[in-house]
């Protein structure tokens, strides 16, 4: 990687972090409604993974989708505007936090029913197999999604049809407040892929470079015609499931342990120790990210609400 | 005009559209090698091949879900559910995904998707395999729900559905596959969302669709022998619902009977009657009557099953009550 690419990964991670910290404040202040599922702590997974995709590759994820949106190239101001329900948001204020997409960037959302997007991911990959393109579909989901039928139907179909999809489990240890050990028959999620005859691996999801290198290799395995592959990234979300989480299911010590292994901190250290970037450069990037977030908030707040007369827009393509 | 079965009409619609557009393909249980459990896709696999006539596992969420994905990526899938009863295991993908993605993502997602499903009772398949749950799906904005009663409409409406950029649930009644009707030669389409007067009359308006069109037309024939001229309006599409021909007819006859195969509660009859009262109350000369399935899980025993399903005589009786 060129230095600029290293720094870009760092910038994306700190941008997601600051954007979401600001979003949490705006939520508490009442500017953001509904649910708000923060990605804080998991930034290395999406950032590393999606840095490895080619422009033709498709991406789909669950409802913890702000970071993925940024990594797919949606601007911070467009994400923030969607959070505030504004017409300038990526879903014109109709989707909110859980439903962000930009199909011009081959990012298909943002899906809020756990696991329901996984059969859809198989269908995206089916289209590429059908048309004979070399695109890969990258389907992201949490550990909680691997206990629902959709997951199993989607994995099975993808294998039966040898579809070009990389299944990516972000194992953040909890489905809402229920730990993997209490919810899943096997604690290593990757074992489920074994049952479908799928190559699989379990990888540290807190190290962005390790995520990226793994993704580069595995996306190409799929692209080469190897059929569906499965990656499990071990990660951790620092914040609650959503904003109303009582956090009775884990201890402050556990959260603290993971924060000491913060993905941004790990990467910061990596860049400095390997003399890829100086500390001051990284501090500059943080400042830049903070400024971009501030501009995003100002843009979102200044943006218009959707007009009442547009309530019925886009129910159908054909009236 | 050619006289063909509804099975042939549906088959022709798909065949012609697949010849016309390489993005159109079929996926579902036993649609390929087997030729379709209702033989609708017989011959397709040999002609179009395994890529375009795709046998799936028994996995309805994967069938509908992956069809949605393929549609989002620009293909035009026809996903077949062996029966509408199995739509319930794909319910999330039909009502929570297909019906909502276009709206919820601000119009950027387009789903040119057809879900074909066989529905209806009357073949002694007992309660889980005999349902007519069409209204459940028609409840959801974002989905189009079509259910034809004639071969001509089946072919024309299915072609429209395949060419539509909106998700369409296309419900075929299992006991209509053998029914024959005149079908125009050549390529034609029938617009989705348009009701149609299938028989002209002046004394009473019968509003119906799908299998119950056949039942209602038989009732109208018998009533005609007694000098009662029933006008029969076929809804053809449940959502979006076209009330104009219904209201025009009601304003002429001032009396209506609504006939559906599904259960009465919260049904098509309830919806259509409410709309008539809302929009043409002053024209009513008698309370509107509803004919529908008795409110039981449909039994296996032939006599009990027929007792529960709406019959020609039920329609005749209802018409005489409103006259």
Interface residues (C-beta under 8 A of the other chain):
Chain A: X58 X89 X90 X91 X92 X93 X94 X95 X99 X101 X102 X103 X104 X108 X109 X110 X111 X113 X116 X118 X119 X120 X121 X122 X123 X124 X125 X126 X127 X128 X130 X131 X149 X150 X153 X154 X156 X157 X160 X161 X313 X314 X315 X316 X317 X318
Chain B: X25 X51 X54 X56 X57 X59 X61 X62 X64 X65 X66 X67 X68 X69 X70 X71 X72 X73 X74 X75 X77 X92 X93 X96 X97 X101 X102 X103 X104 X105 X106 X107 X108 X109 X110 X141 X142 X144 X164 X165 X166 X240
